[in-house]
Amino acid sequence: MVEKISKDDPRTKHMSSDREVSLVELVEFVKGKNRWVLSTARADGRPQMSLVSGGMTTRGELAVASYPSRAKVMNAKNNSSVSVLVMGSEFNDEWVQIDGTARVYDMPEAADGLVEYFRCISGEHPDWDEYRKAMADQGKSVILIEPTRWGPVSKGGFPPSLFED
């Protein structure tokens, strides 16, 4: 039998947790967390994962900027079922997986989505016309993801069952 760890032991700060969250709580959790892993499906069905910067728009969509030739963009065009892992600034912070349906827009249709992407990561741009031109010149794409399920918000560590009640 495993001996239980006292609740006043310093290891309690490293206790794992899982908490279910509503959509409102999910939006609050994602706000300001822009380091993500985007998972799309390759043609053979296996996952293709990309480290991306992303943000949640005011409409509750996840936004990721990229280029039309990137694997994540081509995969999302072929199979709109994607997953995003949103993590905190530290490796052992809380994180959440969000599954959703992706829509990919290339320029010029991507312009408004790229504005939303910029806003949710960096706020207002000093010259939106200049930003839109730069995105057009670079031939950018935007992936907008409608969340369909998520959670729980999780944190790794020692299982709670190791500690005294």
N, C-alpha and C positions, 0 to 999 in steps of 0.2 A: 504494500500500500504506500502511496506517495504521501509524505507529510505535508500538510497545508502550510502555506507561507502566511505569516502574520500580516494583517492589513496595514500595520505601521512600518513594514519593511520598505526600503527605498525602491525596490523593484516594482512596487505598485504603480509607479508613474509610467511603467512600460507594459501595462496590462492591455491586452488586445480588446477591441470593442467593435461592435456592429450596431448601427442604429438606422432604423427605417426613417425615411424623410419624405415629406410631401413635396409637391412640385415647388411650392413657395420656399420651403426649406432648401431644396436642391438649388434653386436660383441663388439664394443667399450664400450657400456653400461654395458654389462655382465662382461667384463674383471675386475678381482679383486674382484668381488662380489661372494662370495662362500657360502653364507647362503641362502638355498633354501627350498621350500616346494615342494615335489614331490607328484603328485596325480596320482594314478593308479585306475583301476576299480576292485572292488570285483566281485565275481561270480554272486552276485545278481544285479550288475550294479551300486551300490552305490559307492561313492568315498572312497578310503583309502588314507589318507595323511600322509606323513612322513617328518619330519625335516631331511634334508640331507646337507652334504657338497658336492659341485659340482663345475665343471669348464667347460669352453668351450675350446675344443681342437683346434689345428691349422687347422683342417679340418672343423671347424664350427659345430661340434657335441657337445652336452652336455654330460658330463660324471659324473656318480655317482658310487661309490664303495659300495658294500654290501656283503651279504652272501646268498648262494642259498636257505636257509630256511626262509629268511625274506619275509614277506607278499608282499612288493613292488616288489621283484624279481619274486616271483611266479605269482603275478598279471600281471606283464609286459610280462611274458612268455605266459600267457593265452590271453592277450589282449594288443596289442602293442601300442594302442592309450593312450598316457599319457600327462600330463600337468606339467609344472614346473613354480613356482612363484619365480622369482629372486628378492631379496630385498637388499636394502642398509644396511649399518652397524647400522643405527638408525631406530627405528620403523616407524617414519614419513618421511623417505627418499623416493625417487622415487622407483618404482618397475615395473616389467613387467611380464605378463603371456606369456609363450611360450608353444604352443601345438606341439606335434611331434609324431614320430613313433620310438618306442624303440626296440632295439636288446639287448638281454641279453647273455653274455658269462660267462661261468664258467671256472675254471682252468682245463686244461692248456691254453685253447684258450683265456682266459681273460687277460693273461700276458701283451700283447702289449697295450690293452686298459687301464689296470691299470697303466702302465707307463705313458700314455697320461694323465690320471686322475691326477697322482701325479705332472706331469710337469705343468699342467695348474693351479694348486693350489699352489705348493711349489717350482717350478723351477726344477733344476737338482739335482738328488740324487748323493751322493758321490760314491755309489757302486750299479750299476743297477743289477748286478748278485745277490747281497745280497737282494735287494728289491724284485726281482722276486722270490727268494727262500722263503722269508718271506710271500709273497702273496700266494704262493703254499702251504706252511705249514699251513696257516690260511684257506685255501680253499675258497678264495675270489671270488666274481663275480664282473662284471662291467656291468652297464647299459649304453649303448650309445644311444643317442636320436638325431634323425635328425629333426631339426625344420621344421614344415610345415606351421605354421602361428604364429603371435605374435602381441603384443602391443594392445594398445599404451603404451608407458612409462607413468605411471601415478603417481600423488602425491595427497594425500588426503588433505582436509582442507576446508576452506570456498569457496563456489562456486563463480567464477568470477562475476556472475551476481549480487552479493551483493555489488559490488564496482562501483564507478563512472567510466564512460568511459574516 
